[in-house]
Amino acid sequence: MFHVIEGDGDDIHSALIEWTGLRTVPNVFIGGKHIGGCDTVLEKHKTEQLVPLLNDAGAIANNSAQL
């Protein structure tokens, strides 16, 4: 299961800075843990670190992802 939180404005950006240290979007969380922005997620995918994070969070059904 995943949640998308969309929003604009100073309140959202202030919260992002407080929670993650980043003001940019997207900000990706997996299993309640902040992973990073787009560049970080892509790097984790390239280095085969993304799928294990998703598996550990129960975000891949039947452990079937072969990315």
Backbone as a printed PyTorch tensor [residue, N CA C, xyz], in Angstrom:
tensor([[[  0.8400,  -1.1560,   0.0000],
         [  0.0000,   0.0000,   0.0000],
         [  0.8940,   1.2310,   0.0000]],

        [[  0.4480,   2.2670,  -0.6740],
         [  1.2140,   3.4970,  -0.6870],
         [  0.2730,   4.6720,  -0.5090]],

        [[  0.8560,   5.7710,  -0.0900],
         [  0.0990,   7.0030,   0.0920],
         [  0.7840,   8.0960,  -0.7020]],

        [[  0.0090,   8.8530,  -1.4190],
         [  0.5210,  10.0150,  -2.1330],
         [ -0.0330,  11.2360,  -1.4340]],

        [[  0.8610,  12.1260,  -1.0630],
         [  0.4490,  13.3830,  -0.4590],
         [  0.8720,  14.4800,  -1.4120]],

        [[ -0.1060,  15.1210,  -1.9920],
         [  0.1840,  16.1970,  -2.9210],
         [ -0.1670,  17.5180,  -2.2790]],

        [[  0.6390,  18.4830,  -2.5450],
         [  0.3420,  19.7970,  -2.0070],
         [  1.3810,  20.7960,  -2.4500]],

        [[  0.9930,  22.0100,  -2.3980],
         [  1.8870,  23.1030,  -2.7250],
         [  1.8160,  24.1010,  -1.5880]],

        [[  2.7380,  24.9740,  -1.5730],
         [  2.6730,  26.0370,  -0.5960],
         [  3.7620,  25.9490,   0.4460]],

        [[  3.8510,  27.0290,   1.1790],
         [  4.9060,  27.1650,   2.1710],
         [  4.7970,  26.1400,   3.2940]],

        [[  3.5800,  25.7820,   3.6960],
         [  3.4230,  24.8140,   4.7840],
         [  4.0060,  23.4590,   4.4100]],

        [[  3.7370,  23.0230,   3.1900],
         [  4.2660,  21.7320,   2.7320],
         [  5.7860,  21.7800,   2.6590]],

        [[  6.3150,  22.8370,   2.0740],
         [  7.7690,  22.9460,   1.9350],
         [  8.4510,  23.0440,   3.2990]],

        [[  7.8520,  23.7530,   4.2280],
         [  8.4140,  23.8470,   5.5810],
         [  8.4260,  22.4800,   6.2560]],

        [[  7.3500,  21.7300,   6.0870],
         [  7.2810,  20.3930,   6.6770],
         [  8.3280,  19.4720,   6.0600]],

        [[  8.5110,  19.5500,   4.7440],
         [  9.5210,  18.7180,   4.0840],
         [ 10.9080,  19.0090,   4.6270]],

        [[ 11.2170,  20.2780,   4.8040],
         [ 12.5290,  20.6400,   5.3420],
         [ 12.6870,  20.0790,   6.7490]],

        [[ 11.6540,  20.2160,   7.5570],
         [ 11.7190,  19.7320,   8.9400],
         [ 11.8910,  18.2160,   8.9940]],

        [[ 11.1410,  17.4810,   8.1810],
         [ 11.1530,  16.0190,   8.2190],
         [ 12.3480,  15.4010,   7.5120]],

        [[ 12.7920,  16.0260,   6.4040],
         [ 13.7790,  15.3690,   5.5490],
         [ 15.0540,  16.1610,   5.3220]],

        [[ 15.0180,  17.4500,   5.5920],
         [ 16.1500,  18.3000,   5.2680],
         [ 16.1410,  18.7470,   3.8210]],

        [[ 15.1520,  18.2980,   3.0520],
         [ 15.0260,  18.6580,   1.6430],
         [ 13.7530,  19.4510,   1.4180]],

        [[ 13.8090,  20.3980,   0.4910],
         [ 12.6280,  21.1820,   0.1480],
         [ 12.0300,  20.7060,  -1.1760]],

        [[ 12.7570,  19.9020,  -1.8940],
         [ 12.3490,  19.4980,  -3.2370],
         [ 11.3420,  18.3530,  -3.1990]],

        [[ 10.6200,  18.2070,  -4.2730],
         [  9.7100,  17.0820,  -4.4480],
         [ 10.0800,  16.3960,  -5.7560]],

        [[  9.9020,  15.0930,  -5.8620],
         [  9.2720,  14.2280,  -4.8730],
         [ 10.2180,  13.9220,  -3.7140]],

        [[  9.6310,  13.5940,  -2.6050],
         [ 10.3130,  13.0470,  -1.4410],
         [  9.7110,  11.6750,  -1.2390]],

        [[ 10.5240,  10.6500,  -1.3290],
         [ 10.0190,   9.2780,  -1.2960],
         [ 10.2930,   8.6510,   0.0730]],

        [[  9.2410,   8.0370,   0.6090],
         [  9.3320,   7.2860,   1.8540],
         [  8.9380,   5.8450,   1.5400]],

        [[  9.6910,   4.9020,   2.0710],
         [  9.3610,   3.4830,   1.9070],
         [  9.3360,   2.8710,   3.3010]],

        [[  8.2070,   2.2850,   3.6300],
         [  8.0640,   1.6920,   4.9560],
         [  8.2090,   2.7080,   6.0740]],

        [[  7.7950,   3.9350,   5.8100],
         [  7.8770,   4.9860,   6.8140],
         [  9.2500,   5.6140,   6.9440]],

        [[ 10.2040,   5.1640,   6.1440],
         [ 11.5690,   5.6870,   6.1990],
         [ 11.8150,   6.5790,   4.9870]],

        [[ 12.3940,   7.7470,   5.2270],
         [ 12.7100,   8.6560,   4.1320],
         [ 13.8560,   8.0860,   3.3090]],

        [[ 13.6220,   7.9560,   2.0060],
         [ 14.6270,   7.4240,   1.0910],
         [ 15.3720,   8.5540,   0.4010]],

        [[ 14.6470,   9.5690,  -0.0200],
         [ 15.2580,  10.7080,  -0.6880],
         [ 14.3950,  11.1830,  -1.8300]],

        [[ 15.0250,  11.9400,  -2.6900],
         [ 14.3350,  12.4580,  -3.8550],
         [ 14.5070,  11.5420,  -5.0530]],

        [[ 14.1550,  12.0540,  -6.1920],
         [ 14.1760,  11.2730,  -7.4330],
         [ 15.5680,  10.7140,  -7.7290]],

        [[ 16.5880,  11.5550,  -7.6190],
         [ 17.9460,  11.0980,  -7.9300],
         [ 18.3730,   9.9400,  -7.0320]],

        [[ 18.0390,  10.0290,  -5.7630],
         [ 18.4000,   8.9720,  -4.8200],
         [ 17.6680,   7.6780,  -5.1380]],

        [[ 16.3840,   7.7810,  -5.4440],
         [ 15.5990,   6.5880,  -5.7710],
         [ 16.1370,   5.9350,  -7.0410]],

        [[ 16.4380,   6.7340,  -8.0460],
         [ 17.0010,   6.1760,  -9.2830],
         [ 18.3480,   5.5130,  -9.0320]],

        [[ 19.1790,   6.1210,  -8.2080],
         [ 20.4760,   5.5290,  -7.8830],
         [ 20.2990,   4.2080,  -7.1410]],

        [[ 19.3520,   4.1510,  -6.2190],
         [ 19.0880,   2.9010,  -5.5060],
         [ 18.5930,   1.8210,  -6.4760]],

        [[ 17.8130,   2.2200,  -7.4590],
         [ 17.3640,   1.2600,  -8.4720],
         [ 18.5570,   0.7390,  -9.2740]],

        [[ 19.4210,   1.6440,  -9.7200],
         [ 20.5850,   1.2490, -10.5320],
         [ 21.5340,   0.3320,  -9.7670]],

        [[ 21.6460,   0.5430,  -8.4620],
         [ 22.5680,  -0.2520,  -7.6510],
         [ 21.8710,  -1.4280,  -6.9570]],

        [[ 20.6630,  -1.7400,  -7.4260],
         [ 19.8800,  -2.8850,  -6.9510],
         [ 19.5700,  -2.8290,  -5.4550]],

        [[ 19.4230,  -1.6230,  -4.9220],
         [ 19.0590,  -1.4460,  -3.5180],
         [ 17.5770,  -1.1330,  -3.3360]],

        [[ 16.8710,  -0.7770,  -4.4080],
         [ 15.4830,  -0.3430,  -4.2900],
         [ 14.5260,  -1.5080,  -4.0260]],

        [[ 14.6240,  -2.5720,  -4.7940],
         [ 13.7000,  -3.6990,  -4.6470],
         [ 13.7850,  -4.3150,  -3.2490]],

        [[ 14.9750,  -4.5140,  -2.6770],
         [ 15.0020,  -5.0310,  -1.3050],
         [ 14.2890,  -4.1200,  -0.3020]],

        [[ 14.4050,  -2.8180,  -0.4710],
         [ 13.6870,  -1.8950,   0.4130],
         [ 12.1810,  -2.0700,   0.2700]],

        [[ 11.7360,  -2.2070,  -0.9730],
         [ 10.3070,  -2.4010,  -1.2260],
         [  9.8280,  -3.7410,  -0.6780]],

        [[ 10.6340,  -4.7800,  -0.8570],
         [ 10.2870,  -6.0990,  -0.3080],
         [ 10.1750,  -6.0480,   1.2110]],

        [[ 11.1620,  -5.4370,   1.8520],
         [ 11.1650,  -5.3530,   3.3130],
         [  9.9510,  -4.5960,   3.8380]],

        [[  9.4740,  -3.6330,   3.0530],
         [  8.3140,  -2.8370,   3.4510],
         [  7.0000,  -3.5270,   3.0970]],

        [[  7.0820,  -4.6840,   2.4250],
         [  5.8690,  -5.3910,   2.0150],
         [  5.1590,  -4.7120,   0.8650]],

        [[  5.9150,  -3.9690,   0.0750],
         [  5.3200,  -3.1920,  -1.0110],
         [  5.3020,  -3.9300,  -2.3410]],

        [[  5.8360,  -5.1440,  -2.3760],
         [  5.8390,  -5.9330,  -3.6090],
         [  5.1110,  -7.2400,  -3.3290]],

        [[  4.0390,  -7.4600,  -4.0480],
         [  3.2190,  -8.6560,  -3.8460],
         [  3.9850,  -9.9070,  -4.2400]],

        [[  3.9560, -10.8960,  -3.3900],
         [  4.5520, -12.2090,  -3.6670],
         [  6.0240, -12.1420,  -4.0350]],

        [[  6.6890, -11.0750,  -3.6330],
         [  8.1210, -10.9390,  -3.9110],
         [  8.4130, -11.1880,  -5.3860]],

        [[  7.5720, -10.6540,  -6.2670],
         [  7.6410, -10.9800,  -7.6880],
         [  8.3940,  -9.9700,  -8.5350]],

        [[  8.9500,  -8.9440,  -7.9480],
         [  9.6050,  -7.9080,  -8.7520],
         [ 10.9600,  -8.3920,  -9.2360]],

        [[ 11.1440,  -8.3280, -10.4910],
         [ 12.4330,  -8.6150, -11.1050],
         [ 12.8010,  -7.4050, -11.9430]],

        [[ 13.1870,  -6.3260, -11.2930],
         [ 13.4780,  -5.0660, -11.9890],
         [ 14.9160,  -4.9770, -12.3870]]])
